[in-house]
Amino acid sequence: MTLRKKWKKKTGNKTCKNCKEIYPRTEEYFYAKKHGSLMNAVEYESYCITCSNKRTAEYRERTKDQRRISDIAYKETEEGFFKEMYSGITRSRHGHQFKSYEEFFDCWKKQQEFFGLNCPYYPWIQMTRIKGKGKATDTNISKDRILSSMPYGPKNIMFVSWKANNEKGNISPYLATRYLEFVNQSEYCKSVTEYELMGLNMNHSRRFDNDLAMILSIVDSSKESMDLYIKFVKKLKEMCEAKPSQIRKDN
């Protein structure tokens, strides 16, 4: 014998709290959820399905601006930014070879140990995580396959600025090597390149010694093109150390 009151399952009809209409107490008319205190039992919402859906729609409309701000704030955090990026990789038509998000994020951490937030291609660019602008941000971190013929993977991914990624396109190491060879054969192209390097130095106050080491570490080309690249590097370092009057005199 027990003094505990035995629970009896409610049956029959139920009145909606909002529209006051009476409906059968079933999941066809009311949303059900797990009972708060009883095992293997459910309880029904106070509102019928029609009124419940209407309340949800009104709430979403009323809070859409606030939810958008919260969503952007999360996606601008390191966790939110890279989880969204990884989600895009898993759906990419190029495929991927990552075992998990953790393996993907570890690639970013390893790159940071050497480059920090600097773009590997354009070291004067400090990469950012800006969201909600409605258009691409040149300084934002973007994923880049080193070899465009291969899927994303631990050995085939770099994180570069959107500007560098957009300009890089689908160029291959072979094509880049051939391009530098053609530049080396043209005095006009070499002069223009030297002028552009001088312009970069004049527009950016930071010194390039550390950044040049970063650039050289990722260049993989023929000896001829590397010799040309080193020549440009030396010229840039000379311009960094020269006074403005000396630059004008040399030109």
Secondary structure, DSSP 8 states (H G I E B T S, - for coil): ---S-------SEEE-TTT--EEESSTTTEEEEE-SSSTT-EEEEEEEHHHHHHHHHHHHHHTHHHHHHHHHHHHTSHHHHHHHHHHHHHT-TT-B--S-HHHHHHHHHHHHHHHTTB-SSSTT-B-B---SSSS--TTBEEEE-SSTTS-B-TTS-EEEEHHHHHHHTT--HHHHHHHHHHHHH-HHHHHHHHHHHHHHHHH--S--HHHHHHHHHH----HHHHHHHHHHHHHHHHHHHS-HHHHHHH-
